[in-house]
Amino acid sequence: MSKSRLVLAAFAVAIIFAFGLLLGFIVPRLAGSGSAPKAYNTAVLLQQVQTLSQLVTVKYVMEKIIILEDRSQNPIRQMLPDSTHVILVAHGIVKAGVDFSKLQPGDLRISGKKVSLTLPPPQITDSYLDEKQTQVIERNTSFLRDFNKDLEQTARQNAIDDIRRAARNSGILKDAEDRARGQLTALFGQLGYEVEIKAR
């Protein structure tokens, strides 16, 4: 056999070998591409959601000015002009979400490829002051009065309470629930399910 024929024969064998590999790789995938999505039972799906645990979904950043006066309990000092106060510019952060670890087996039902899920109520998960941006802009003590060392700490706590209240009034819980619904819809969509989400 001539050299050119040997080269052609080797080339043909290589093509046949490559084509066989290609068929071995593609055909099984094509055969499986039309198969039904994997089915999950209620316990498995519930565990998938519960692994999300406490999912923080919304964060509000808010500012509040707190003016707190120190009222003396001494009757004589109460008659004096009182200008003992603290002015605090508070930069607060409030987070809210849905705690999926509170889901019960009865909260999730499967019917074919449709899931019905009842969500736990959203809740505020954390609230605190950003100490780098929170500052006392005025601290004043009146005549014949000692400065109350707890006054600034009380102002900070009042600021956190006010910021939590303001976030709640601004709709942070609704935003948290809406975000949780969106993330769960995406999660079940990846598993091949349509999901109907209700509030508890």
C-alpha positions as CSV (number, residue, x, y, z in Angstrom):
1,M,0.0,0.0,0.0
2,S,1.4,3.4,-1.0
3,K,2.1,6.1,1.6
4,S,-0.8,8.3,0.4
5,R,-3.3,5.4,0.8
6,L,-2.0,4.8,4.4
7,V,-2.5,8.5,5.2
8,L,-6.1,8.4,3.7
9,A,-6.9,5.2,5.7
10,A,-5.6,6.7,8.9
11,F,-7.6,9.9,8.3
12,A,-10.8,7.9,7.6
13,V,-10.3,5.9,10.8
14,A,-9.9,9.1,12.8
15,I,-13.1,10.6,11.3
16,I,-15.1,7.4,12.1
17,F,-13.7,7.4,15.7
18,A,-14.6,11.1,16.2
19,F,-18.1,10.6,14.8
20,G,-18.6,7.7,17.2
21,L,-17.6,9.8,20.1
22,L,-19.9,12.6,19.0
23,L,-22.9,10.2,18.7
24,G,-22.1,8.7,22.1
25,F,-22.1,12.2,23.7
26,I,-25.1,13.7,21.9
27,V,-27.6,10.9,21.6
28,P,-28.0,10.2,25.3
29,R,-28.5,13.9,25.9
30,L,-31.1,14.2,23.2
31,A,-32.9,11.1,24.6
32,G,-33.1,12.7,28.0
33,S,-34.0,16.2,26.9
34,G,-37.6,15.3,26.4
35,S,-38.0,13.5,29.7
36,A,-40.3,14.9,32.4
37,P,-38.8,17.2,35.1
38,K,-37.7,15.4,38.2
39,A,-40.6,15.0,40.7
40,Y,-40.2,15.9,44.4
41,N,-42.3,15.0,47.3
42,T,-43.6,17.4,49.9
43,A,-41.0,16.7,52.5
44,V,-38.1,17.2,50.0
45,L,-39.5,20.5,48.7
46,L,-40.2,21.7,52.3
47,Q,-36.6,21.0,53.2
48,Q,-35.4,22.9,50.1
49,V,-37.3,26.0,51.3
50,Q,-36.4,25.6,55.0
51,T,-32.7,25.5,54.1
52,L,-33.1,29.2,53.2
53,S,-33.7,29.7,56.9
54,Q,-34.1,33.3,57.8
55,L,-33.8,35.1,54.5
56,V,-33.2,38.8,54.9
57,T,-34.9,40.3,51.9
58,V,-35.2,44.0,52.4
59,K,-33.0,46.7,54.0
60,Y,-34.0,50.2,54.7
61,V,-31.5,53.0,55.5
62,M,-33.0,55.9,57.4
63,E,-32.0,59.1,59.2
64,K,-33.6,60.6,62.3
65,I,-32.8,63.6,64.4
66,I,-33.4,63.0,68.1
67,I,-33.6,65.8,70.6
68,L,-33.7,64.5,74.2
69,E,-34.0,66.7,77.3
70,D,-32.9,65.6,80.8
71,R,-35.7,66.6,83.1
72,S,-34.6,66.8,86.7
73,Q,-36.7,65.0,89.4
74,N,-35.6,67.5,92.0
75,P,-38.5,70.0,92.6
76,I,-36.2,72.9,93.3
77,R,-34.2,72.3,90.1
78,Q,-37.4,71.9,88.1
79,M,-38.1,75.6,88.7
80,L,-34.8,76.5,87.0
81,P,-34.5,77.0,83.2
82,D,-33.5,73.6,81.9
83,S,-31.3,73.3,78.8
84,T,-29.7,70.0,79.5
85,H,-30.2,68.1,76.3
86,V,-28.6,66.0,73.6
87,I,-29.2,66.4,69.8
88,L,-28.4,63.2,68.0
89,V,-28.3,62.7,64.2
90,A,-29.0,59.0,63.9
91,H,-28.3,56.9,60.8
92,G,-30.2,53.7,61.1
93,I,-30.5,50.4,59.3
94,V,-33.6,48.2,59.5
95,K,-33.8,44.7,57.9
96,A,-36.9,42.6,57.3
97,G,-37.6,39.2,55.9
98,V,-39.4,35.9,56.1
99,D,-38.3,33.1,58.4
100,F,-38.7,30.0,56.2
101,S,-37.6,27.7,59.1
102,K,-41.1,28.4,60.6
103,L,-42.8,26.6,57.6
104,Q,-44.9,23.6,58.7
105,P,-45.7,20.5,56.5
106,G,-49.2,21.7,56.1
107,D,-48.0,25.0,54.6
108,L,-46.8,23.3,51.4
109,R,-48.9,21.2,49.1
110,I,-48.1,19.6,45.7
111,S,-50.7,18.9,43.0
112,G,-49.0,17.6,39.8
113,K,-46.5,20.3,38.8
114,K,-48.2,23.0,40.9
115,V,-47.1,23.9,44.4
116,S,-49.3,25.8,46.9
117,L,-47.2,27.5,49.7
118,T,-48.4,29.5,52.7
119,L,-45.8,31.9,53.9
120,P,-45.0,32.8,57.5
121,P,-45.6,36.5,58.2
122,P,-42.7,38.8,57.4
123,Q,-40.9,40.3,60.3
124,I,-38.2,42.9,61.2
125,T,-35.1,40.9,61.7
126,D,-32.6,43.5,62.8
127,S,-32.4,47.2,63.5
128,Y,-29.3,49.2,64.5
129,L,-27.4,52.5,64.2
130,D,-24.5,52.9,61.8
131,E,-22.0,54.2,64.3
132,K,-19.7,55.6,61.6
133,Q,-22.5,58.0,60.5
134,T,-24.4,58.5,63.7
135,Q,-23.2,61.5,65.7
136,V,-24.1,63.8,68.6
137,I,-24.1,67.3,67.2
138,E,-24.9,69.1,70.5
139,R,-24.6,68.1,74.1
140,N,-25.5,70.8,76.6
141,T,-25.7,71.0,80.4
142,S,-27.7,73.6,82.3
143,F,-26.6,75.6,85.3
144,L,-26.3,73.6,88.6
145,R,-26.9,70.3,86.8
146,D,-24.6,67.4,86.3
147,F,-24.7,65.9,82.9
148,N,-26.7,62.6,82.7
149,K,-24.3,60.0,81.3
150,D,-27.2,57.8,80.3
151,L,-28.9,60.6,78.2
152,E,-26.9,59.9,75.0
153,Q,-27.6,56.1,75.3
154,T,-31.3,56.8,75.8
155,A,-31.3,59.0,72.8
156,R,-29.7,56.2,70.7
157,Q,-32.3,53.7,71.9
158,N,-35.1,56.2,71.1
159,A,-33.6,56.6,67.6
160,I,-33.6,52.9,67.0
161,D,-37.3,52.6,68.1
162,D,-38.3,55.6,65.9
163,I,-36.5,54.2,62.9
164,R,-38.1,50.8,63.3
165,R,-41.5,52.4,63.5
166,A,-40.8,54.6,60.5
167,A,-39.6,51.6,58.5
168,R,-42.8,49.7,59.4
169,N,-45.0,52.6,58.5
170,S,-43.1,53.0,55.2
171,G,-44.0,49.4,54.2
172,I,-40.9,47.4,54.9
173,L,-42.9,44.3,55.8
174,K,-44.8,44.3,52.6
175,D,-41.6,44.8,50.6
176,A,-40.1,41.9,52.4
177,E,-43.0,39.6,51.6
178,D,-43.0,40.7,47.9
179,R,-39.3,40.0,47.6
180,A,-39.7,36.6,49.3
181,R,-42.5,35.7,46.9
182,G,-40.3,36.6,43.9
183,Q,-37.4,34.5,45.2
184,L,-39.6,31.5,45.9
185,T,-41.2,31.8,42.5
186,A,-37.7,31.7,40.9
187,L,-36.6,28.7,43.1
188,F,-39.7,26.6,42.2
189,G,-39.4,27.6,38.6
190,Q,-35.9,26.1,38.5
191,L,-37.3,22.9,39.8
192,G,-40.0,22.8,37.1
193,Y,-43.0,23.9,39.3
194,E,-45.6,26.6,39.1
195,V,-46.1,28.1,42.6
196,E,-49.1,29.7,44.2
197,I,-48.0,31.7,47.3
198,K,-50.4,32.8,50.1
199,A,-49.9,34.8,53.2
200,R,-50.6,33.1,56.6
